Amino acid sequence: MVAELVRGQNHPLSQVRLEIRVSAGRPVVAAATLGDESGRIHGVEWVAHPGAPTLPGLEVSRQAAADHRLAVDLDAMPAAVHRVDVLLALPPGTGGPVSFGSLSAPFVAVTGLDGSEVASYTITGLDAESAVVALELYRRQGAWKVRAVGQGYAGGLAELLTDQGLPQAHQVAAAVDEAVAHGVARSVPAPPSRTADGDRSRQAAASALGADQSGSPYGAQQGGAQPHQGGHSAGGPYGAVQNPQGVPADPDATQPPPTASPGGPIDYSHPRRRNGAPPPPPPAAPPAQPGRPAPPVAGDATGWSMEERLYNQVWGMFEDLARTTAAYRSAVDFADTRMERELDQVLSDPRSRIGGQGDAAREAAQTRRVQLVDQAREALERDLVQLGAEADVVEPALPVSFARWDNPVWHAYRVPMEMPMALRLGDLHLPESDPLRIPLLVRLPLERGLWIDSGRPGSFDGAFIDSHELRRLAMESAVAHVARLLAVHPADEFTVHVVDPAGSGAGELAPLVQSGVLAAPPAQGAAGVAAVLGRLTERVDLVQMAMRGGAADSLPPGFDISQQLLVVNDFPHGFDDRAVTQLRYLADEGPAVGVHLMLVADREDADGYGPLLDPLWRGLLRLTPVAEDHLADPWVGHAWTYEPALVPSGSQVLQQVLAQVANARTKY
């Protein structure tokens, strides 16, 4: 549950690796200071700002922007640090506002690296202040908390830093001003364009329409102009992804926290990560030509590893596409509404209905509508070109778990030693953005089961789709997802069970069966269904009891501690009432203890159970074997078209990958 803080309120932090997201509506400078137990700043090397953006465990934006994402690793903080203050300041000399009182209230959120909000704070009550201490992260008795501060300073950043006891406050404030003024931080107007830190926002519909449309009735809904205070809605395609289970800290870890020279590149190694040396920082983007955006670079988002940077970059591309499309649609709606209003005014006057006056008014209204739509389309095309250029450099750089099956990275596949942070399940796109595709990534370990819908797609005419072909495609899609899950996990950390009561999926399951990667041959008949469900239900009960009793290390000898996946084909064939109840239990309770469900089924086949199975369908992430616009996104009102991640026809990549997985599993 997200804690919505008020001034002075605090909230415990359950995570140490965090992002602090800022939405101000206009370009602001984001900075942070480190303090000791008394809150004193020891020197300029304890201040992170655009001119010196990195400190051990801390990285701030290198620019003034309307939106910021600050990266924080509390475990990597020096032992002497007991407080981290997040500061916001208005950049002087840019022609913008001189006080926060003339802006909408800035919004600050503390989130996990997956975007899940921990606490948020809307900074209200500001007037003549041009700098403010937004949040304070502080350590008490070994535990970290966040406090909403909201303390403003009319004298700007220099007065703020002086109040915190920094002797060089004026020099630091001058360095920040110089960094912004000379373009070191690449200050951008609001809403900002692409930045090297992954801060993203798109032109709102008002910008697409032009300055004369400030009175648009859709002004409050246009693109990303209004700061979004709740993170991405849980109902969207990405928002449907739940947070992964927290990995417990290693109490025996003795590695010292990483260090970095003041102002130098941050050391992304984590004292409790075991993935070896961190990747080098992403390459800097080539300088942009005057009047053109900087060329895109793969991995230019914030993150503690290249994998996380690419994940955050893909997420940012998804948000960009959602915003710019929403802006375009809102602009078109406004143009239509304006034309209808003008036509109503013409028709309301009886004198204009006769002669050429009415025709001229109608033609003028239609011409204005076309001009507005063309202007909005031009803005959309400009954003789509930039997104397409970014997709062209990001797609080849994706790791195996994020890559399409036709990506050459699969030819160099080796069984990994660690589980990745996310998995690609397919692609997303919108009608206005074809052929641009955004990868659909879900976090691992899975916290929602998957439902591969073998029924008639809602966006197609069922008369032209063969039901048997759809079932075959659904099973092929399921096998591709299973193979990817097996490929991205270490050899001994993922086990797959298959239930195929009637044997109808034998042909599609052949790659899994023949390679030997399954725990056992697919279970068939009612007896096979009961046996598999009974074993997995017993496993869930046993692990739950061990966890509740604080004896997770006391499981029976030889107990398989790997993640478990149950694939069920042709549900509910072969299931009695007891088996259905067990399946629902696994879907609800299994993910928390490492038992996951993949259901290949047509919901209409289970209509006989009535509303009994409604919670099951709602609890699963529905995927389709063919392209369909079924993923609703209430954040901006889009219906995203999902395309499954299928193996190219005639390719042997799936068999080659499964062979390597099977060979590695024989060693365990």
Number of C-alpha atoms within 10 A of each C-alpha: 7 13 16 17 19 16 17 13 13 20 17 16 19 12 16 15 20 24 26 23 21 29 23 24 22 22 25 31 27 29 25 25 28 28 22 17 12 9 17 18 21 17 15 18 15 21 26 28 27 26 21 23 24 27 29 26 25 26 27 26 28 27 28 29 31 27 27 26 26 23 23 25 18 23 18 22 20 17 9 11 21 21 25 24 22 23 25 26 27 25 26 17 11 14 7 13 17 20 18 27 15 12 14 17 18 24 21 24 27 26 23 19 20 21 19 22 23 22 23 27 25 22 25 15 13 22 14 15 21 24 30 23 23 25 28 22 21 25 19 10 5 8 11 18 17 24 22 24 21 24 18 25 22 18 12 22 30 21 18 24 23 14 13 16 16 21 15 13 21 16 12 21 19 13 16 26 21 17 21 24 17 10 13 14 24 17 25 19 16 20 23 20 20 22 23 21 21 24 24 23 25 26 23 28 32 26 21 26 26 13 9 9 17 12 9 20 14 17 18 13 17 26 30 24 23 16 19 13 17 16 16 20 15 16 14 19 25 19 19 19 21 17 19 17 15 9 6 7 10 10 7 7 10 9 9 12 18 17 17 14 12 17 20 12 17 20 22 23 20 22 16 17 12 10 11 8 11 14 13 11 16 15 10 13 14 10 10 11 9 7 6 8 13 17 16 23 21 23 28 24 26 25 26 22 19 23 20 19 21 23 27 21 26 26 20 18 22 20 19 23 25 22 23 28 30 24 31 28 20 25 31 23 16 23 24 19 16 18 20 16 13 17 18 12 12 19 15 11 10 9 11 16 13 9 9 10 13 18 14 12 17 18 13 15 21 19 13 15 20 16 14 21 22 16 18 28 21 14 22 24 16 13 20 21 13 16 21 19 15 18 22 15 15 19 19 14 19 20 20 23 23 27 22 23 20 14 15 13 16 18 13 8 16 15 19 15 14 13 18 19 18 21 25 20 25 23 19 23 22 19 12 15 18 9 11 19 22 21 25 24 22 26 20 18 22 23 27 23 24 22 26 26 24 27 20 20 18 10 11 12 9 12 8 7 12 10 14 11 11 20 24 17 20 28 28 19 24 30 21 23 23 17 20 22 21 24 24 26 22 20 24 18 17 23 21 22 20 24 27 25 23 15 15 15 19 14 12 18 19 12 18 24 17 14 17 18 26 17 13 12 15 24 20 18 15 17 12 17 22 19 14 19 22 14 10 21 18 12 19 20 13 15 20 18 14 15 14 9 9 10 12 13 8 11 15 8 6 6 9 14 14 15 18 22 24 23 21 25 27 22 18 22 17 19 19 13 10 10 19 19 15 18 22 18 15 23 26 20 17 26 22 19 20 20 26 25 26 22 27 27 22 21 17 10 13 15 13 10 12 8 10 13 16 12 12 18 16 10 16 20 18 16 24 25 24 20 17 19 19 18 20 16 20 15 18 20 11 18 19 20 20 26 21 23 23 21 18 12 6 6 11 10 17 20 15 15 22 22 18 17 25 21 16 17 17 11 8 7
